[in-house]
Amino acid sequence: MSAPPVLEVRGLTKRFRGLVALDGVDFAVPEGAICGLIGPNGAGKSTLFNLVTGFLPPSEGEIRFRGAPVTGWSPQQAGRSGIARAFQIARPFPGLTVRQNVRIGALFGRSGPRDVEGATDSALALLGIEDLADRPAEGLTVGHLRRLEVARALAARPLLLLADEPCAGLNPAETDAMIAALRRIRDGGVTIWLVEHDMRAVMGVCDRILVIAAGRAIAEGTPGEVAADPAVIAAYLGAAEESRGA
Ligand SMILES: Nc1ncnc2c1ncn2[C@@H]1O[C@H](COP(=O)(O)OP(=O)(O)OP(=O)(O)O)[C@@H](O)[C@H]1O
């Protein structure tokens, strides 16, 4: 029997008063994959990540982690079970070095404060920021701040890393460095699901992509499949082309 997906959502729905932010979304994140979650602004991407990580309870639907039902769990339960999230806006603790910030992730990780220094070193190395370890976290470039945020999440030794726009605001060289780091993380055994607006990054790194628009899943498949899907072109890629004036 094949292993269950690391994460599975079925019929996931979230209503905020009258607004349906997420409407019956199904998706499975296979173990060992890098998956993408894309969609126009306001599509429901952050809401989906907030439901999966227990920051918000769903209105309807089911969430399974490694085959077990976890719907409605708390962020602490999600973290202890092996989900870590790298936020889009990195907010390192001021007055702490890069290493000390990453170490905080290791202290509150899946297996608790065990081999904290090893997890910290390994996360710094995977993100290629060992050289910055003793620098104060404030004053880092956007590219280094993003790598610090992913390293902090990774130091928790997650089974599933949710990354919120890890390439936002990065130049092409920094984006390539982040893509290489995500591949190294996956090759180290961590499954990844990322929200990303940078199409070059998403199409280049993901094995599978879920596309949502106005709360509904409109396509799912390999990068090639979703890029060729007329519904995706109309709802998302087409809109991006228009906003660039193409
Ligand atoms: N706590 C909340 N209360 C009320 N409405 C909310 C709340 N959180 C999100 N929404 C609404 O739900 C919808 C989906 O928002 P969400 O932030 O999940 O979209 P998104 O795809 O992450 O957008 P973006 O790409 O702009 O970050 C939007 O209409 C948003 O205004």
The ligand as an ORCA input file, in Angstrom:
! r2SCAN-3c Opt
* xyz 0 1
  N     -10.169     37.218      9.012
  C     -10.904     37.562      7.938
  N     -12.109     38.155      8.079
  C     -12.852     38.481      7.009
  N     -12.495     38.257      5.723
  C     -11.293     37.678      5.518
  C     -10.447     37.297      6.601
  N      -9.320     36.724      6.079
  C      -9.469     36.750      4.738
  N     -10.659     37.322      4.405
  C     -11.176     37.485      3.041
  O     -11.142     36.197      2.440
  C     -10.772     36.290      1.067
  C      -9.556     35.453      0.817
  O      -8.452     36.095      1.441
  P      -6.983     35.467      1.481
  O      -6.126     36.392      2.286
  O      -7.052     34.056      1.934
  O      -6.562     35.523     -0.048
  P      -5.128     35.329     -0.713
  O      -5.316     34.450     -1.882
  O      -4.149     34.892      0.322
  O      -4.777     36.798     -1.197
  P      -3.350     37.529     -1.425
  O      -2.699     36.896     -2.607
  O      -3.758     38.945     -1.708
  O      -2.567     37.384     -0.146
  C     -10.576     37.785      0.773
  O     -11.781     38.289      0.236
  C     -10.299     38.365      2.154
  O     -10.697     39.711      2.225
*
